[in-house]
Amino acid sequence: MLFAICPMAIAQREDPQPHVDEERSSDAVRVRASEGDVEFGNGVGAGTAFTYQGQLKRGAAPFDGEVDFSFSMFDVFEGGESLRPPVLRSDVVVVHGLFATVLDFGEGAFDGGARFLEVAVDVESDGTFEALAPRQTITTAPMAAQAQFAVSAGGVAWSGVTGVPTGVLNRHSLDASDGAPTNALSLDATGRVGLGTTTPNATLDVRGDIVFGPSGQLQVPGGVERLRILRGRINSTGIIQGGTGFNAYRLEPGRYRIEFDQAYPVIPAVTATIVKSDLMFVTANSVATNAAEFRTWSTAGVLTDQDFHFIIAGPR
């Protein structure tokens, strides 16, 4: 009983992009695909299994039915010892000679060396396999071969990897393109980003000048202090008319208290102006790190209710 097999495709199971190139002949059958050998791609994280697609003929006619297959891997075209235990596939359905099955020779099977696949068939399912010649060359694409080593190293800790650029181990910073300064951009454990600092104190902490706009025409000079500014407007009854980050209270005629949602580390600077009348004025009479009191006066020096604006500024 004479069988012949033609590999239609060998492809990574999760990303099947086969490149099958083979032309073989025997006295009984001529099998043709394109040119060359079977190319197998295996990428990082994709595992070690791959799909084998082939065509089986009995004599010159495509075979139909269920067949048991045995797949063995060698590092020589003829002779030699199988590199791994054979992969057995039972009751594989063959339709018009075509079939497909998944093979897995385990980690490290493809290490960059020559690999040849020997296929054996058992039509009667009696445990007697007929090896089909010749063996099929399996070549690994250059980039996939490199990736295979990465798959094998998947369990290696960063501490065991050498030659890693500075800042990559903890994945938290980037150096300038020429290496100086180091840690030009940093990301801390809470997700805050620092430009020019490795200890950002805000969601985005920039140490230096900022230029923006379509042509860089707008500039924000870097300052020595990082300020937090509150601004607001209070009407004569103590109701907030504008601003956020504080609460307002009317204590008595002409007296108002502003309490900050977040206290300043030191006593902030305060300024205020009357909204409507030139015949009134406002003073800040008591300022603390968490609140400020204002008084609105008439020109006669009498406390009188009046709308006013205020600005409070201090370090963060």
C-alpha positions in Angstrom: 0.0 0.0 0.0 1.7 3.2 -1.2 0.8 6.6 0.3 2.2 10.0 -0.4 1.7 13.2 1.6 2.0 16.9 0.7 2.3 19.6 3.3 -0.2 22.3 2.5 0.7 24.6 5.5 2.5 24.6 8.8 1.5 27.7 10.8 1.5 29.0 14.3 -1.9 28.1 15.7 -2.9 31.6 16.9 -1.6 33.5 13.9 -1.8 31.2 10.9 0.2 32.9 8.1 1.7 29.8 6.4 4.3 29.9 3.7 4.4 26.5 2.1 6.9 25.8 -0.6 7.6 22.3 -1.7 7.8 20.1 -4.7 8.2 16.3 -4.4 7.7 13.3 -6.7 7.8 9.5 -6.6 7.1 6.7 -9.0 3.5 6.5 -7.9 2.6 10.2 -7.4 3.7 13.7 -8.0 2.9 16.2 -5.3 3.3 20.0 -5.9 2.9 23.1 -3.9 5.2 26.1 -4.8 9.0 26.2 -4.2 11.2 25.6 -1.2 10.4 24.4 2.3 7.7 24.8 4.9 8.1 28.0 6.9 6.9 28.0 10.5 6.3 31.3 12.5 6.1 31.3 16.3 5.7 34.5 18.2 6.1 35.6 21.8 3.1 34.7 23.9 1.6 32.5 21.2 2.5 29.1 22.8 4.2 26.2 21.1 1.3 24.6 19.3 1.0 25.0 15.5 -1.4 23.8 12.8 -0.3 21.3 10.2 -2.3 21.1 7.0 -1.6 18.4 4.4 -2.8 16.3 1.5 -2.8 12.5 1.6 -2.9 10.4 -1.5 -3.2 6.6 -1.9 -1.4 6.0 -5.2 -2.4 8.9 -7.4 -5.9 9.4 -5.9 -6.8 11.7 -3.0 -7.6 9.6 0.1 -11.0 9.9 1.9 -11.7 8.5 5.4 -10.3 8.6 9.0 -6.6 8.0 9.6 -4.2 7.8 12.5 -1.1 9.9 12.1 2.3 10.0 13.9 4.5 13.1 13.6 8.2 12.9 14.6 10.8 15.7 14.6 14.4 15.2 13.6 17.4 17.4 13.1 18.6 15.4 10.0 16.9 14.8 6.7 17.5 11.0 6.8 18.3 8.7 9.7 19.1 10.0 13.1 17.0 9.9 16.3 13.7 11.6 16.9 14.2 14.8 19.0 10.9 14.5 20.8 8.4 11.7 21.5 6.1 11.3 18.4 2.9 13.3 18.4 0.0 10.9 17.8 -3.3 12.0 16.2 -6.1 9.5 16.0 -9.1 9.4 13.7 -8.1 12.5 11.7 -10.8 13.1 9.1 -9.4 13.3 5.5 -11.7 14.7 2.9 -10.6 14.6 -0.8 -7.1 14.1 0.5 -7.1 17.2 2.7 -6.7 17.3 6.4 -5.5 19.5 9.3 -4.4 18.8 12.8 -2.6 20.6 15.7 0.9 19.6 16.7 2.9 20.6 19.8 6.4 19.4 20.4 6.8 21.5 23.5 9.1 24.3 24.7 12.5 24.6 23.0 11.6 22.4 20.0 12.6 25.2 17.7 15.9 26.6 18.8 17.2 27.8 15.5 18.7 24.5 14.4 17.6 22.4 11.4 14.3 20.7 11.8 12.6 18.0 9.7 9.1 16.5 10.1 8.5 12.9 9.5 4.8 11.9 9.0 3.6 8.3 9.4 0.1 7.0 8.6 -2.0 4.1 10.0 -5.1 3.6 7.9 -6.2 0.4 9.6 -5.8 1.9 13.1 -4.0 -1.3 14.2 -0.9 0.5 15.5 1.2 -0.2 12.4 2.4 3.1 11.0 3.9 3.6 7.5 6.5 6.4 7.4 6.0 8.6 4.4 9.2 9.8 2.7 10.9 12.2 2.3 10.9 14.1 5.5 9.7 17.7 5.3 12.0 20.6 6.1 10.7 23.1 8.6 12.3 26.5 8.5 11.7 29.3 11.0 11.4 32.9 9.9 14.3 35.0 11.2 12.1 37.2 13.4 10.1 34.2 14.6 13.3 32.4 15.6 14.3 35.3 17.8 10.8 35.4 19.3 11.0 31.7 20.1 13.9 32.3 22.5 11.8 35.0 24.1 9.0 32.5 24.6 11.5 30.2 26.3 12.6 33.0 28.6 9.0 34.0 29.6 9.5 33.0 33.2 12.8 34.8 33.7 12.7 37.7 36.2 14.0 41.1 35.2 16.8 40.7 37.7 18.1 37.8 35.6 18.3 39.9 32.4 21.5 41.7 31.5 22.2 44.6 29.2 18.8 46.3 29.9 19.0 50.1 29.4 18.7 52.3 32.5 15.1 53.0 33.5 13.6 50.0 31.7 13.7 47.5 34.6 11.1 49.4 36.6 9.4 50.8 33.5 9.1 54.2 35.1 11.4 56.6 33.3 13.0 57.6 30.1 16.4 59.3 29.5 17.0 62.0 26.9 17.9 60.7 23.4 21.6 61.4 24.0 21.5 60.0 27.5 21.6 63.3 29.4 19.7 64.2 31.4 18.6 60.8 32.8 15.1 60.3 33.9 13.9 63.2 31.7 10.4 61.8 31.9 9.2 59.8 35.0 6.0 57.9 36.0 5.4 57.2 39.6 3.4 54.4 41.2 0.3 56.5 41.5 0.3 57.4 37.8 1.7 60.9 38.2 4.0 62.1 35.4 7.1 64.2 35.9 9.0 66.2 33.3 12.4 67.1 34.7 11.6 65.5 38.1 11.5 61.9 39.4 9.1 62.9 42.2 6.1 64.5 40.6 3.7 66.2 43.1 0.7 66.5 40.7 -0.9 64.5 37.9 1.5 66.4 35.6 4.5 68.1 37.2 6.7 70.1 34.8 10.0 71.5 36.1 10.9 74.2 33.5 9.3 76.4 30.9 6.3 75.3 28.8 5.8 76.3 25.2 2.6 75.5 23.3 0.3 76.7 20.5 0.4 75.9 16.7 3.8 77.6 16.3 5.0 77.6 19.9 3.9 81.2 20.3 2.4 80.8 23.8 4.8 80.4 26.8 4.5 79.6 30.5 7.7 80.4 32.3 8.8 78.0 35.0 8.5 79.5 38.4 10.2 79.0 41.7 6.9 78.5 43.6 4.1 76.2 42.9 1.0 78.2 43.8 -2.6 77.3 44.5 -5.0 80.1 43.7 -8.6 80.5 44.9 -10.8 83.2 43.4 -14.5 84.0 44.0 -17.3 86.4 44.2 -19.6 86.7 47.2 -22.9 88.6 47.2 -24.1 90.7 50.1 -26.0 87.8 51.7 -23.0 85.5 51.7 -24.0 83.4 48.7 -21.2 82.3 46.3 -21.6 83.9 42.9 -18.5 82.5 41.4 -15.5 80.3 42.1 -14.9 76.8 43.6 -12.8 75.2 46.4 -14.3 77.1 49.3 -17.4 77.8 51.3 -18.7 81.3 52.3 -20.7 82.5 55.3 -22.2 85.9 56.3 -21.5 86.2 60.0 -23.3 89.5 60.6 -23.8 92.8 58.6 -20.6 93.5 56.7 -18.7 90.4 58.0 -18.0 87.3 55.9 -16.0 84.2 56.4 -14.4 82.1 53.5 -13.3 78.6 54.5 -10.9 76.7 52.1 -11.7 73.1 51.1 -7.9 72.4 51.4 -5.7 74.3 53.9 -2.5 76.0 52.7 0.8 74.9 54.3 1.4 78.5 55.3 -0.8 81.6 55.5 -1.7 82.7 52.0 -1.8 86.2 50.4 -5.2 87.8 50.2 -6.7 90.6 48.2 -10.4 91.8 47.7 -12.4 94.5 45.9 -15.9 95.8 46.2 -18.1 94.9 43.2 -20.4 97.9 42.6 -19.9 101.1 44.6 -16.9 103.4 44.8 -18.3 104.6 48.1 -17.5 101.2 49.8 -14.4 99.3 50.5 -13.4 95.8 51.8 -10.7 94.6 54.1 -9.2 91.2 55.1 -9.2 91.2 58.9 -8.2 87.7 59.7 -6.3 85.2 57.5 -5.3 81.7 58.5 -4.1 78.6 56.6 -7.7 77.3 56.3 -9.9 80.4 56.3 -10.1 84.2 55.8 -12.5 86.9 57.1 -13.5 90.0 55.2 -15.4 93.1 56.2 -17.2 95.5 53.9 -17.4 99.2 54.9 -19.2 102.3 54.0 -17.1 105.5 53.6 -18.5 106.5 57.0 -16.7 103.5 58.5 -19.9 101.5 59.1 -20.0 97.8 58.4 -22.4 97.4 55.5 -23.4 94.3 53.4 -21.9 94.4 49.9 -20.9 92.2 47.1 -17.1 91.7 46.7 -14.4 89.7 44.8 -11.4 88.1 46.4 -8.2 86.3 45.4 -6.2 84.0 47.7 -2.8 82.7 46.6 -0.3 80.5 48.4 2.0 77.6 48.0 0.6 74.1 47.4 
